[in-house]
Amino acid sequence: MRPVRALRSTLVSLRDLLISAGPVALLAVGLLVLAYLWLDPNPPRRVTLATGPAQSAYDEFGQRYRKALAAHGIEVLLLASEGSSANLQLLREGKADLGFVQGGSSDRAVIEEGGLLSLGSLFVEPVWLFYREDAAKAMPGGAVTALAQLQELRLNVGTTGSGVPHLMNQLFEANKVDPAQLKLSRLEQTPATVAFLAGELDAIVFASAPQSLMVQMLLMTPGVRLMDFSQSEAYSRRLPFLTPVLLPRGVVDLAGDQPPRDVRLVATTTALLTRQQTHPALLQLFAQAARELHGPAGWFNRAGSFPAIDHSEYPVSPEAERAIRGGKPFLQRWLAFWLANLVERMWLVLGLILAVLLPLSRVVPPLYQFRIRSRVFRWYAQLRDIENRLHEQAAQGAELARELDTLDEKVGRISVPLAYADELYALRNNIAVVRRKAVGAVEPA
């Protein structure tokens, strides 16, 4: 019986402790739930990334981002588009969460409109102006050396959604070339390349990273040459979003010495833009992936040059800036992403909740003590009533003694922690004292 009584006593004490601490615990849980709903720390499991045409550099990088975020349980839906300008429109309409956008694709009014943030510049996209050698035979030196010479050629500048026509119009304007005097076509990248190789076009323009399969194929195609922008420095002074870059001799194919000479180019930088409503944790993941994907050295940059957040056309996301400058957060190096992200976004709120609950928690011990002691003290009222009746009606001492026996039996069944046993025994002693008085009142003198 003793183990059973000890267990019962322990369970009763735990029950009282839980009842005493219950309001504080419920308040803590309620505050945590409200904080979670307010902060929304965990990102959605699906995000849409606007890329570009099939086999373009945007499409290639989109595949890499999808693989990188899949490791964290995030599904990246790739939304194919015509290119940079189309991606910008998709972002503004809310049909995509993130998208690749070339520098110079946005008008000042669009930038000032707000609603979009940058995760940094990712890579340079040179203007690749390829032309057929046989189409340039009649030109001085058998090469295209200036945009004004394009008036004699059939030129494809891409679809409006690609952003290349807008870029080329700015280059034509800087060279005082009227686009209306040119033989322009606006075919998509793949049909344009097929027409170019078939001799239906004389020249074709891409603005793309060197990872583009089309660019790499044309660089290795016999009879196709790449225009050298000898005034590349001047272009960068006139059009701030352009950067002069150099395609080094042999970088495409060292064994084949391709290209056979250094080629000067002008390039834009492509940024990863996002809507302000995109979850901050997703921006952090994309920025971390950008460090891995675009950080290594390439044809036009040294290691660590990208992603870059300086001289951005759009406001830079604070999450992206922290990820790019500081790398992976400390907790994510040791914990799963979802857990580390939850702690990082909730720790301040947890501190505030603790600051509120600590003063309230001081109420728990007195409340617990009151509940335990009240289990003993509430019988004193009955004991006092019996004692008062004994003083007024001493002749009923025998009956009152029986009431005291019943009271003592009930008190004997009370279970209290050992720390409060002295008060229980004090009550039983007081009952015994009154019982002796009742017995003495009925005994003959």
N, C-alpha and C positions, 0 to 999 in steps of 0.2 A: 504493500500500500504506500510505503514511503516514496518510492520512485514516482508513483502515479500522482501523489500529492505535490511532489516537487515539480513535476512536469506541468501539472495544472496551474501551480503558482506562477511558473515561468510564462506560460501562455497568457495568463490573465495580465501579467505585468506588461507583456508585449502588446496586448490589446490596448491597454491604457496608454502606453507610449504612442502607439499609432494614432489613437483617437486624439491625443494631446497635440501631436505634431501634424495631424491630418490637414488642418486649415492652411498651415504654412506650406506643406507639400503641394496641396492643390493649387495654391497661389503660384508657387514656383512653376508647376507644370503649365498652368494657364499662361503665365508670362512667356515661357519658352515657346509655346504654341503660337502666341500672338507675334513674337519676334521672328519665328520661322516664316509665318505667313507674310509678314511685312518685308523681311529681307529677301525672301525667296532665294536661299543660298545655292540650291542645286539647279544646274542649268537644264534646259530641255534636252532630250535625247536625240533630237533631230534638228538639223540646221541646213539651210539652202545656200549654196555658193554659186554665184553666176560666173561662168568661165568664158568660153568663146567657141569658135568653130572647131569641129573635129580635127585632130592632128595639129592643132595650134599649140603654142607654148602655154597659153592659158589652160587649155584642156589637159596638157601634160602635168602642169602644176596642180590642177584641181584633183587629179588622180592621186598625187602624192599627199595632198592635204587630207583627202578622204582616208587614206591608209594610216596617216599619223594620228588622226583623231579617233579612228576605230579602236586603237589601243586603249583609249579611255572610255570606251562604250558609247561614243557619240557617232551617230550616222550622218554623214555629209551627203546631201543630195546635190548632185552637179546639174546645174541648169545651163544647157548650151545656149549660146547667143551669137549674134553677129560680131560681137567684140566689145570694145571699151565703151562706146557711146550707148550701146544697148544695155550694158551692165549698169551704167549710171541711171538710166531710165528705170530699170527693174528695181534698183534700190530705192529710188524716189517714190515708186508706186507701191513699195512694200512687198513685192513679189519675190525678192531675194533678201537674205539677211546680210550677206557679204558678197563682194564682187571685185574683180580686178579692173582697175581703171587707169588708163594712161594719163601722164601729165600733159596738160594742155587740152584735154578733152572737155573740160568744164568751162563754161562762161563764168564771168565774175558774179553775175546775178545768181547762178546756181550755187556757187560757193557761199555767198552771203545769205542765201535762203536758209541755210542751216539744216539740221536733221541728220547730217552724215559726219562720221568720224573716220580718221585714218589710223590704220595699224602700222603705218610706216611704209616707206618705199622699199620694194622687194628686189628689183633688178632693173637693169637698163634695157630699153627696147630700141635698138638702132633703126634708122630708116634704111631699109634694104631696097635699093633701086636697081633691079636686075634688068639687063637689056641683052638682046641678041647681037652677037658680033656682026652677023651679016647685015643687020639693019643699020649699023653705025659705020659701015665701010666708007660711005661718002663724006663722013665728018672728018674734020682735021684730026689727024693722028688715029683715025679709026676708032675713036672712043667718045663716049658721052661725058663731058666734063662740066656742063652747066645745065641748069634746069631749063633755060631758054631753048636749048637744042631739042627739047622734047616736043616742040611744036610740029616736028616732022615725023613723029613716031606715034603709033597706036599704043596708048598707055592705059593700063587698068589701075585705078586707085582704090578699089575695094568698095564694099557696101557702106552706106551711111552709118549703120550701126557699129561698124568696126572702129570708127574714129579716125581712120586714115584720111578720108576725104577732107575732113575739117583741118587736119594737120597739114596736108598738102596745100590746101588753099592758103594757109598762112605762109608757107614757104614760097608759093607762087607770088603772093602779094609782096613779100620781101624782095623778090627778084623782078618785080614789075612785069610779071607774066600774066596775061589775061586767060583764065581757064576756058573761057568761051572759044578761044582760038586753038584749043588743043583737041585732039581726037581721044576723048576720055571714054572709058567704059567703067561700069561699077559691078563687075561680077564678084561672086564670092570667091574665097581663097582657092578652093580646090578646082572649080571650073575654070578660074582664071589661069591657074598653073597649067592645066591641060591645054588650054587655048594658046598659052605662051609657048609651050614646048612644041605644039603643032604648027607654029608659025603664024597663027591668026592674030597674035599680039606681038608688038615689038618690044615692049617694056612692061614691067610689073613692079608694083610697090608693096612692100610689107613694112609694118612697124611691129617688130616681134623680137622676143628674146632668141638667142642663138639655139635654144633647145627646141625650137620649132622644127619639125621634120621637113616641112617645105623648104625652109631656109637652108638647112643642111644639105638637102638633096640638090638645090639649085647651085649651091657653092661648089659642088662636085660635078656639075653637069658640063660636058664639053660644049663650047660654042656660046656659053652664057657668061657674061661679065658683070661685075658689080661696080656701080658708079662710085668714083672717089670724090668726096666732098672736100675739095681743096680749101674751101672757105669755112670749114667747120667751126673755127674759133669765132669768126664773124657772126655766124648763125647764132651761136650761144650768147653773144652780146646783144643781138637784136631781139631774140626770142628767149626770155629767161628760163622757160621750161625745157630748153634743149641743152644738151651737154656734148662737147666734142669727145669722141672716143676713137680709139685706134684698133683696127683689126690687124694684129701682127702677122707678118709673113710666116707662112707655114703652120699657123695655129690650127687650121682646119685639118690638114693632113701633112705631117712633117715629112713622111717618106715621099709623098707626091709633090711637096713644096706648094701647097695650096693654102692661101693665095700666093702667087709668085712674088708679090710685093706688099708692103704695108698699104692698107687702105684706110683713109680717113673717113669717118662717118659722123653723123649727128644722131643723138639718141634722146629719147624721153625716158623718164623713170616711171615705172608702173607701181601704183600703190594698191594696197588691199583696203578697200573702204567698207564701212559697215554702217548700219542704221543705229541711231542712239538707243533704240529699244532693245537691241540685241543683248542677251544676258552677259554680264561682266565676266563670268567664269568662262564662257565660250571665247570671249576676246582674249582672255589670258592664254587659253589653250592654242588658239590660232597664232598668237604672237610667239609663243614658245616653239611651235612648229616652224614658224618663219625663220627663227634663229637657226634651226637645224637644216632647213631646206635651202636657204639663201645665204647662209654664212660662209660656206666654202668659196675659195677663189674660183673665178670664171674667166671667160675670154676678155672681159672688160672691167674686171674688178679684182681687188686683192681680198684675201680672206678677212672676214670680219667687217667688210665695208657695208654689207647689208644684213638685215634690214636697217634702214636709216630713218630717223625721225626729224632730222634738221631740214629746214626750208620746205616744210610740207604745205601743199595748197590748202588742205583741210585741217581743222583742229585734230590734234593727236589724242587718241583715247588714253586716259590715265592708266588703265589696266595694261594696255600695250606698252606704254612707256616704261612702266615698272618691270614688265617681263623682258623687254629688250635690253634695258640698262642693267637690271639686276639678275637676270637669268631665272632659273626655276626657283620658286620659293622654298624655304628651308623644309617645311613640313612635307612638301611633295617629294622631297628626296628620300623620305623614309616611310611615308604612308601612301595608301591608294589615293588617287586624285579626288574621288568624291568625299572621302573622310577629311583629307587635308583642306579641301575647299570649304567644307562645312565648318571646320574649326576656325579657319582664317576669317570667314565672314561672320561668325557668330561670337568670337571671343570678346569683342567689346560689349556686346549686349549681355553676354554671360557675366562680365564684370559688373555691369550696372544692376543686373538682377541680384547678384550676390550682395551688392552694396545695399539693396533694398531689403533683402531677406535676413541679413545678419542681425540687424536690430530686432526684427520680428522673432527671430529664432530664440531670443532671450526669454520670450514668454513661455516657451515650451517647458523648461524645467519646473517653474512655479506651477504651471497648469497641471503637469504630471503629478507633482507633489500634492496639490490640492485634491486631485481625483483619488489618490491612494489614501490620504488621511481622512477624506470625507467618508470613505468606506467604513472607517472606525468611528469617527466623531458623530455620525448621524444617529448612533444608538444611545448617545448620552442624553438626548431629549427624552427617550422612553425611560431611561434609568432615573432621570431627575423627576419625571412624573410619578414613578413608583415611590420614590423617596418622599415626595411631597404628600402623597396619599397616606404613606406610613405615618407621618407626623400628625396628620389630621384624623386618621382612623386606625389607631394602634391595634384595635381589636381584630382587624382584618389582616394581621401580620402573616398568618399561615397562607392565606390566599395570595398575598403579595409575594411571599417566598416562592410559591410555585411559579408565579409570573417571572420572578428573577431566574429561576432554574431554566425556564423556557428561553428567556433572553440570553442566559449564559450559553445554552446549547446553540442558539443561532449565531452568537458571536464566535463560538468555537469553530464554526464552519467558514468563517471569513478567511480569505487567502490574501496575504500581503507580502511584498518583498521583505527579505530579512532586515533590510535597513530600516523598515518601519515596524518591526515586530515589537519593539519596546512599547509603542503606543497601543498595540493590540493587547499586550499583557497588562498594561496599565488599566485599560478598560475592564478587563476580566477581574483584576484586583479590586477595582471600585465596585463592581457588581457583587463580589464576595463580601465587601465591607457592608453594603446595604443589606445583603442577605442575613448577615449576622445580626444586624439591628432588627430585621423583621422577625427572626427566630427568637431573639431575646424579648421581643415585645409580647409574645404569646406564652412564654415559659413562666411558671409561678415564681413569685419572688421568694 
